[in-house]
Amino acid sequence: MRPLIPIIVALLLSVRAAAQQTVSIPTEDGGVVYGDVYGQGDRAVVLAHGGQFNKESWEKQARTLATARFRVLALDFRGYGKSRGPGDSDPMDAPLHLDVLAAVRYLRTTGAKSVSIVGGSMGGGAAGDASIASRPGEIDRLVLLGAAPNGPADKLKSSALFIVARNDASEDGPRLPWIRKQYEKAPQPKELIILDGSAHAQFLFQTDQADRVMVEILRFLSARGTPPMGTTNEEELNAGRLSRQAGLDAPKHLPAR
C-alpha cells in the first residue's frame, strides 16, 4: 500500500482536466439514460447519484478517478435530466437498477475489462440491486455511500465497501442499523467504514471528511486482485495507515465477519 500513498495524495491535491463526453444508453425496459463519460482506460466506474443530486454532482470525483486512469460514467437516473423510462415520474419506486446495468453494459461493450460502481443513497441502493441482478463477474466492486442494497444482500455478486456516517439519519431514524444489517448479510469480501458525523452519502463530499472518503474509494477500487470469497478482508489496517500517512485522521473500521 505504501507506494500508493503519494500517488493518491497527489490525485486529491491536483486533479487535472479529463476529457468529457455525454452519451445516451438504452435500458432493457425501453428507457434511455444519459451519462457523462470522463477519462480512458479498461478499468471503468459508474457513478450513481442520490435523490437530491444528478450526474453533474459527481464532476470533481469523476475527474479524480479519471486522473487515476479509470474510465468514468456519471449517470443521470430516469426522471433526472433528459433520462427517461418506466416509473420516471417517481424515481424512488422505479427500477433504477436497470439504469445502472445499462451503464455497466455500455462500458463493457465499449472496451472495459472491469466495471465497478460508486453509489450514494438512492444510487447506492440501485447499485446493490444491480449487482444482485447482474451476471457473475459483470460488476467487479461496489462502493455504497450511506446506502445498502434494497434486495437481499446475501445475493450480492460483487466485493463491497460500505461507508456511512455514524449519526446519518432520515426522518425514519438512524441509517446505520439497516446498513450494518445488510453489510453483515453480504458475502465476503466486504468492508464497513463508519465515519464520525451525520453527513449523508454524497453530502460527505461537502464536509472536512471529503478527502478521507476519496482516499478510501481510490484504495478500494485500485487494490490489485480480490480476496477470495469467505475470507476476512485484511485491508482495514492498511486503510488506517494510508489515511494517517496522507495527513488525514484514520476512519473507524469494523472488520468483516
C-alpha positions in Angstrom: 0.0 0.0 0.0 2.9 2.4 0.8 3.8 3.1 -2.9 0.2 4.2 -3.5 0.2 6.9 -0.8 2.0 9.7 -2.7 0.0 8.9 -5.9 -3.4 9.1 -4.1 -2.5 12.3 -2.3 -1.3 13.9 -5.5 -4.5 13.0 -7.2 -6.5 14.6 -4.4 -4.4 17.8 -4.3 -4.3 18.4 -8.1 -6.9 17.0 -10.4 -6.0 17.6 -14.0 -8.7 18.1 -16.6 -10.2 15.0 -18.1 -12.0 14.8 -21.4 -15.8 14.6 -21.0 -18.5 13.5 -23.4 -22.2 12.8 -23.0 -23.7 9.6 -24.1 -27.2 8.1 -24.3 -27.8 4.5 -23.4 -30.9 2.4 -23.9 -32.2 0.3 -20.9 -33.7 -3.1 -21.2 -37.2 -1.9 -20.3 -37.4 0.7 -23.1 -35.9 3.7 -21.3 -33.0 5.9 -22.3 -30.5 7.2 -19.7 -27.8 9.8 -20.2 -24.3 9.8 -18.8 -21.2 12.0 -18.8 -18.0 10.0 -19.6 -14.6 11.1 -18.3 -11.2 9.6 -19.0 -10.0 6.5 -20.8 -8.8 3.0 -19.9 -10.1 -0.5 -19.5 -11.0 -0.1 -15.8 -14.3 1.6 -15.5 -16.5 3.1 -12.8 -20.2 4.0 -12.9 -21.2 6.9 -10.5 -24.8 6.6 -9.4 -26.2 9.7 -7.7 -28.6 10.1 -4.8 -32.1 11.5 -4.9 -31.1 15.1 -4.3 -28.3 15.0 -6.9 -27.6 14.4 -10.6 -24.8 13.3 -12.8 -23.1 16.7 -12.7 -22.8 16.5 -8.9 -20.0 13.9 -9.4 -17.8 16.0 -11.6 -15.0 16.5 -9.0 -14.9 12.8 -8.0 -15.2 11.8 -11.7 -12.2 13.8 -12.7 -10.2 12.5 -9.7 -11.0 8.9 -10.8 -10.2 9.7 -14.5 -6.8 11.1 -13.4 -6.2 7.7 -11.7 -6.8 6.1 -15.1 -10.3 4.9 -14.7 -12.9 5.5 -17.4 -15.9 7.0 -15.5 -19.5 7.2 -16.4 -21.6 9.6 -14.2 -25.2 8.6 -14.7 -28.5 10.5 -14.7 -31.2 8.2 -13.5 -34.6 8.1 -15.2 -36.6 11.1 -14.1 -33.4 13.3 -13.9 -32.1 15.5 -16.7 -33.1 14.0 -20.1 -33.1 10.4 -18.8 -36.5 8.7 -19.1 -38.1 5.3 -18.7 -40.9 3.5 -16.9 -41.5 4.9 -13.5 -39.6 8.1 -14.1 -42.3 10.3 -12.5 -41.4 8.7 -9.2 -37.8 7.5 -9.4 -37.6 6.3 -5.8 -40.1 3.5 -6.8 -38.7 3.0 -10.3 -36.4 0.0 -11.4 -33.3 2.1 -11.2 -31.0 -0.9 -11.1 -31.8 -1.3 -14.8 -30.3 2.1 -15.4 -27.1 1.0 -13.6 -27.0 -2.2 -15.5 -27.4 -0.3 -18.8 -24.4 1.9 -17.9 -22.3 -1.1 -16.8 -23.1 -3.0 -20.1 -22.3 0.1 -22.2 -18.9 0.3 -20.6 -18.3 -3.4 -21.1 -19.3 -3.3 -24.8 -17.0 -0.2 -25.3 -13.9 -1.8 -24.0 -13.9 -2.0 -20.2 -12.4 -5.2 -18.8 -13.7 -4.4 -15.3 -16.6 -2.2 -14.1 -17.2 -1.0 -10.6 -19.9 1.2 -9.2 -19.9 4.1 -6.6 -23.4 4.9 -5.5 -24.8 7.3 -3.0 -28.0 6.9 -1.1 -30.7 6.1 -3.7 -27.9 5.4 -6.2 -26.2 3.1 -3.7 -29.4 1.0 -3.3 -29.7 0.8 -7.1 -26.0 -0.2 -7.4 -26.5 -3.0 -4.9 -29.7 -4.2 -6.7 -27.8 -4.1 -10.0 -25.1 -6.4 -8.5 -27.8 -8.8 -7.3 -29.4 -8.9 -10.8 -26.1 -8.9 -12.7 -24.4 -11.8 -14.4 -21.5 -13.3 -12.4 -18.3 -11.2 -13.0 -20.2 -8.4 -14.6 -19.7 -5.9 -11.8 -16.4 -6.0 -10.0 -16.7 -3.8 -6.9 -19.3 -1.7 -5.2 -18.8 1.4 -3.0 -22.0 2.2 -1.2 -22.2 5.7 0.5 -24.8 5.9 3.2 -26.6 3.0 1.4 -27.2 -0.7 1.1 -29.0 -3.0 -1.3 -32.7 -2.8 -1.3 -32.8 -6.5 -2.2 -31.3 -9.5 -0.3 -27.6 -8.5 0.5 -26.5 -12.2 0.6 -27.2 -12.3 -3.2 -24.6 -9.6 -4.0 -22.1 -10.7 -6.6 -19.5 -8.0 -6.1 -16.9 -7.0 -3.5 -18.4 -4.2 -1.4 -17.2 -1.2 0.6 -19.9 0.4 2.8 -19.2 3.9 4.0 -21.6 5.6 6.4 -21.5 8.4 9.0 -22.4 7.2 12.5 -25.2 9.7 13.0 -26.6 9.7 9.5 -30.4 9.6 9.9 -33.5 10.1 7.9 -37.0 11.1 9.2 -37.5 7.4 9.9 -34.4 7.2 12.2 -30.7 6.3 12.0 -29.5 4.6 8.9 -26.6 2.7 10.4 -28.6 -0.2 11.9 -30.1 -1.1 8.5 -26.8 -0.6 6.7 -25.0 -2.8 9.3 -27.6 -5.5 9.0 -27.2 -5.6 5.2 -23.5 -5.5 5.5 -23.5 -8.5 7.8 -25.5 -10.5 5.3 -23.3 -9.6 2.4 -20.8 -12.2 1.1 -17.1 -11.7 1.5 -15.0 -9.8 0.6 -16.5 -6.7 2.2 -15.7 -3.7 4.4 -17.7 -1.3 6.6 -16.2 2.1 7.4 -18.1 4.2 10.0 -17.2 7.9 10.0 -17.9 10.5 12.6 -20.6 13.0 11.9 -24.0 12.9 10.3 -23.5 13.8 6.6 -25.5 11.5 4.3 -23.9 9.8 1.3 -22.7 12.4 -1.3 -23.0 15.2 1.3 -19.9 13.7 2.8 -18.0 15.4 -0.1 -19.2 18.7 1.3 -17.5 18.1 4.7 -14.0 18.1 6.0 -14.0 14.3 5.5 -14.3 14.6 1.7 -10.6 13.8 1.1 -10.7 10.9 3.5 -13.7 9.4 1.7 -12.0 9.8 -1.7 -8.8 8.1 -0.3 -10.9 5.1 0.7 -12.7 4.9 -2.6 -9.4 5.1 -4.6 -7.8 2.5 -2.3 -10.7 0.0 -2.7 -11.0 0.4 -6.4 -7.3 0.4 -7.1 -6.4 -2.6 -4.9 -4.9 -5.4 -7.0 -6.7 -8.7 -7.0 -9.7 -9.6 -5.0 -9.6 -11.5 -1.7 -11.2 -15.0 -2.0 -14.9 -15.3 -1.0 -15.4 -16.4 2.5 -12.1 -15.0 3.9 -11.6 -11.9 6.1 -10.5 -8.8 4.3 -7.3 -7.6 5.9 -7.3 -4.1 4.3 -8.9 -2.3 7.2 -5.5 -1.9 8.9 -3.8 -0.8 5.7 -6.6 1.8 5.2 -6.0 3.4 8.6 -2.2 3.5 7.9 -2.9 5.1 4.5 -5.1 7.8 5.9 -2.6 8.7 8.6 0.3 9.0 6.2 -1.9 11.1 3.9 -2.3 13.5 6.7 -5.9 12.5 7.4 -7.5 11.1 10.6 -7.9 7.4 10.3 -11.6 6.3 9.9 -13.1 3.7 12.1 -13.4 0.2 10.6 -15.5 -2.7 11.6 -13.8 -6.0 10.4 -15.7 -8.1 8.0 -17.4 -11.0 9.8 
